[in-house]
Amino acid sequence: MATRMRANEIGLLAADGVRDVLAGTLGDTPVADYAETDPLGWAVLRDGGWDELGVPEDAGGAGATLRDLAEVAMVCGEFCLPSPLTVTIAAKRWSATARDQDAPVTVAVRTRAGNIAPFGRQARPLCGLGDGPDGFLDASAAAADTFAMTLRPVAIERPTVFSPQAARELAVLWAAEGVGAARRCLADSVEYASGRKQFGVPIGSFQAVKHRAAHTLELTERAETAVLWAAADSYREGHESIESRRLLLHSLTTAQEVVESAVQIHGGMGFTWEMGLHVFLRHVVTLRELVDGLLPD
């Protein structure tokens, strides 16, 4: 079976729809102005059904493929959306418990830097230890000194099992977010270099800037290709699966190079808080940490 790299119609339409919603709300607002707020509101995404794109059709969802969902994740990355739409899509794709939630959900990932729960605000777990004696409760030494813990078996009606396949698909979507951030930074850099003048001419006419922009385009396409190849992995029937972890980490490392290059093209303005490139940089770095922790060596 030939490798299928293009998204289905549902993926392209969904990506355009999410882009229209985000552009209509955020417009030309600098990312630094909304990065730590919730300008859209979860109700807008939930009422539009965007969080159920990946739910199988027999469970009442749109039945989008992973390749389709990658298109939507890239749009989220373009806007550096401060909302866990990507992880909620992945959770509802695999978890019946998550589908029952109107609010967004997230996951906790153990990374080299510690445990990270993206957008986590409240401790309301949707899964727990299975029915049995095995399992552990992690408490700090300070907490353990202040109270006595009594553990007893608890039967979980619908435990959420975070399977390797679910982890891989979430990693693909997070990497796709990083690609979206890279594409946005590349586009902003080209626009800036076309309008910013030095010695009476646009800086984009200087050979050094041209070469950096061209290299940044090549990096962006390389990052996107790695993500799309990982997303299309399930279509390669009869072929040995490529190591997704290496593909996705390569994609995010390359996306980080793109954002760093965008800072250089913007010159001194690239280092300012108002320009917002630091938001994309931090986001891509965090995504790489999450993917690194999500997929074992």
N, C-alpha and C positions, 0 to 999 in steps of 0.2 A: 504494500500500500504506500502510495507516495506521501511524503511529509506535507501536512497541511499547515501552511504558515499564516494564511489570511484568516481574519475573524469572520464568523458568520454574520449575516445581516443583523441579528439581534445584538451582537456585540458592538457593531458600528453605530447602530441606532441608539443603543443605550449610552454609549460614550458621548454622542452628540447631545443626547438629552441631558445628561449630567452636566456637560459643559455649558449648555444653555442656562440651566438652573444656577450654576455657580457664577457665570458671567453676569446673569441678570441681577444677582444679589450683590456680588462683590465688585463688578465692573472694573474700573481702573484703580481701585483701592490698593495702595501698596501693601504687600504681604506683611510687612513689619507692623502695620496698623491693626491687623486682625489675627495675627499668628497665635496670640495667647487669649483669644476670646472665642465666642461661638456666634459669629455673625449670621449664620444661616439658620441655626436651630434644627434639632434632630427631627422635629415633626415634619419639616419640609421634605426631608429625605425619606422618612418612613411613609408619609402619605403618598409619595410618588411611587412607592414600591421598589425603590432602588436597592434597599437592603435585602430584598428577596430574589434578586436576579439569578443567583446561583442555586436556589432551591430547586430540586428536581420537579419536573412537571407533575409526576404522580403524587407529589406532596403539596401541590398547589402553587408552585413557583414558576418562574420563567424558563427554567431548564437551561440556562446559559452554560456554555462550556468554559473551561479554564482559559482557553484562548480568548473567548469573548470577554471574560471578566478582566483579563489583563488590559484590555483597551480602556475599561472604566477606571482601573487602578492608575493607569498612566494619566488620565485626566485629573484624578485626585492629586497626583503628584505635581501636575502643572500649576495648580492653585495652592499647593502645600496646604490642603484642606485640614483645618484643625478639628477634625471629627473622625471617629473610628469607623468610617464607612467600609473601608477595605476589610478590616478584621471582622466586622459584623457580617459582611457578605460571606466571608469564608466560614464563620461559625455557623451561620444559618444553613449553609450548604451541607454541613456534616452533622449538625446537632439538632435533634427534635426539641431538646430543652431550650436551645437558643431561639428557635422559631416561635416559641410561646412568649417571648419577651418583646414588648413594644419599645423598650429603651435600647440603646446601643449596648453591645457587649464587647469584651476584650479578652485577651489571654495574658497569662503571666509567663514570661520567658526567662530562664536562668542564663545570663550572659557572663562573659568574663568580667564585666564591671559590676555584676550583682544582678538581683532579680528586677526585671522591668515589666510593668503592666502598662502599655501605652494607653493614655487617656484615662487610666484608672482613677476613680474618685471615691468610690464607696466599696467597702468590703462586703459584697453580696455574691458569694460564689454560686455558680450554677452546677458545680460538680463537686464531688468529695471522694473520700476513700471508699473503696468497694466494701461490700459486706464480708468481713473476715478479719483476722488478727493482724494482717500485714499492713504496713503503712507507717508514716511518721508525721509528727507535728513539729515544725521548726519554730522555736522560740528563742529570743535572744537571752543571754545570760542575765541581763538586768531584769527582764520580764519574769524569768523563771524564779528569781529570788523573791519576787513580791507576791506570788500566789502559788497555791498548790494545784496541780493539774490532776484531774481524775479522768481517765480515758475509758470509754465503754464502746462496744461495737454498735454501729449504726447502719441500718439497711438503707441504701440509697435507691429510691424508686427508679430513677432514670439517670444513671451516671453518664457523664460525658467522657467518652474515650477519645483521647487525642491521638489518633492513629498516625503512623508515619506518612501515609498518603495525604492526610489532612494537613500535617505539618509542611509537607513539600509544597502543597498548593498555596498555603498561606505565604510561604517564603517566596514563591513565584510572584504573588500579588504585591508583596512588599517591595520586591526588586523592581516590579513594573512601576510602582510609585516613584522609585528612585530615577527610573528612566524618564518619567514625566517631568520630574524636577529638572533633570539635565536638559531636556528639550526646551523647557521654559527659559532656563538661564541662557541657553544658546540663542534663542530668538530675541531675548532682551538685550543680549550683547551685540547682536547684529544691528538692532534698532539704535542702540546707544552709539555704536561706532559710526553709523550712517549720519547721525545728527550732531554729534559732538565735534566741534571744529578746533583745530590747532593750526596756527600759521595761515589761517584763512581757508583751510580745506578740511573736509571730514577726516577724522583720524582713521576711518576705515580704508582710506586710500593709501595709507602707509603700508609698505611691504611687510613689516614686522607684524602689524595688526592683522593683515590679510592672512599671513601664514598661521598665526595663532588661531584665528577664526576657522580656517580650513581644517586645522588639526582638531579643533574642538568639535567640528561637525563629524569628522571621522570617528572620534571617540564616542560621540552620541550614538552613531549608527552601530558601532560595535557593541555598546551596552544594550541597545534595543534588540539586536540580533540574538545575543545570548539569552535574553529573557524570553523572546518569542520561541527560540529553540527549546528551552526548558518547558514552556507552556504547551508546546505541541508534542511533548514526549509521549503522551498517551496514544497519539495517532500512529506512532511508528511500530505497528504490529510486526512481530517477527524479527525485530532488530533489538540489539542490546541497548538498554537504556543508558543514556549519557549521565555522567555524574552531575546531578542537579546542583549540588552544593558548590562545586567549583565554578559552574556556569554563573550562578546567581551572585556569588561573592565577587567574581570577576566583573560582572555587570555593575555592581554597586561601587566597587573600587574605581571603575572607569567613570561612572557617573560623578563620583567625588572629584575626579580630575577635571571633569567638565565644569563643575561649579567653581572650582579653584581657578580655572582658566578664565571664567567669566569675571571673577573678581579682578584679575589682571587687566582684562580688556576695559573694564570700567575705570581703571586707574585709581586715583585717590578716592573717588566717589564709591568705589566698590567696597571700601572698608568702613563706610559710614553705616550707622544703624538704620537711617531712613531708607537707604537703597534696598535693604532687606535680603541681600544675597547671603548674609550669615544665617538667615532662617533656613534657606534651602540647604546650606552646607551642613548645619546641625542635623537637619532632618535626614539627609542622606547618610551621614555618619551613624546616626541612631539606627536607621534601617539596616545598615550593614551589621551592627552589633546584634540586632534582633535575629537576622537570618543566620548569623554565625552561631548564635545560641540555640536556634530552633532546629537546625540540621546538624546532627552529630558528625564528628570527624570520621 
